[in-house]
C-alpha cells in the first residue's frame, strides 16, 4: 500500500512539473492547521507543503491543488485521473478556483 501512495506522490509531483507548478517543501508557520497551499507569485504557481507532512497528506494537497488546473490535454494514468476528476467536482461544489484566475 505504501508503495502505491509513494508512486502516486511521484506521479503528482511529475504532473506539477508539467503544469509549471513549483513545489516547495519547507516548515510552514501558520495559525491555521494546514499542511500547505497553492499560491501565485509574480505569475508563477507555487505549492508550499509542510516538510514534516506525511506522504498521504502530501498526496491530498497535491490532488486538491492540481485538480484546479485544466488537465484535459495532459496524459495522466487512468486511476490518477479519476482521483483528480473527483477532486475537480468537489472544487466546483465549493467554488474553488486557481489563485489569480479570473472566474
Helices and strands as residue ranges (DSSP letters): H 2-18, E 21-26, E 36-41, E 44-50, H 55-66, H 78-93
